[in-house]
Amino acid sequence: METKTHKAGFVNIIGNPNVGKSTLMNAFVGEKLSIITNKAQTTRHRILGIVSGEDFQMVFSDTPGIMKPAYELQSSMMDFVKSAFQDADILLYLVELGEKALKDEAFFKKIQNAEMPVLLLLNKIDKGNEELLLEQQKHWQEQLPNAEIFAISALENFGVSEVFNRILELLPESPAFYPKDQLTDKPERFFVNEKIREKILMHYKKEIPYSVEVETESFEESESIIHIRSVIMVERESQKAIILGHKGSAIKRVGTEARKDLEKFFDKKIHLETYVKVNKNWRSNSSQLKRFGYDNN
């Protein structure tokens, strides 16, 4: 009897900040693994989302948006993007309708010269008309003659299954890289941190969300409940006061909303305690960045 071949590979999603990379990966995986907000630089790490079938495994990688780094944290974020080129079997280059170029020319040249298959995904097509879509398809075909172009709306789940099927066709023959029931490479604490950070991105303005890092100090699970203790790090005392809000009202809202989402994510009752600490200039301190998982070596 003929044995069925198994396909597996790394499918890496790259693009400018805020074009919908996290939304796309979550659409593929069917779980809310990556933070989605309307603020740029939401994704700071490289997050893997794993989709497995009987005879295939796709390992999707959501990377931070490409930008010119302004401080040490952003340099570490760009290292995650560089690594996405190194192990990709298939590259998904996500652009927004109306966009004309990548924010970093060197990265764009890498895409133009890529040896692996490149799928250029024109996202947010629900926000434009047919004329603009045709003009954009022509523009990108000239810029990237080596790419296959797909028009999609990740948010509306339009065109996503066509891209999925094409990826399946392009996947190399290989055994699975991860257990078939695994959804991601990140530990539970990572998702707690990301969920709290998502709520901070939603509720605070200006530089506050970008000055914040979350660290989960304890994650203790029993049969009926998970007890979690997380620390929100800020760079200055003035930021700590803003995070706390009047009589702690702002931090309470963040904690309540994060807890509700985490209960859905883990499908269990959650007891979440949040604290705020000042950790001066952590974004520019390489040893602190390493501690928070931004060391990509």
Secondary structure, DSSP 8 states (H G I E B T S, - for coil): ------EEEEEEEE-STTSSHHHHHHHHHSS--S---SSTT---S-EEEEEEETTEEEEEEE--------SHHHHHHHHHHHHHHHS-SEEEEEEETT----S-HHHHHHHHT-SS-EEEEEE-GGGS-HHHHHHHHHHHHHH-TTEEEEE-BTTTTBSHHHHHHHHHHH--B---SS-TT--BSS-HHHHHHHHHHHHHHHH--TTGGGG-EEEEEEEEE-SSEEEEEEEEEESSHHHHHHHH-GGGHHHHHHHHHHHHHHHHHHTSEEEEEEEEEE-TTGGG-HHHHHHTT----
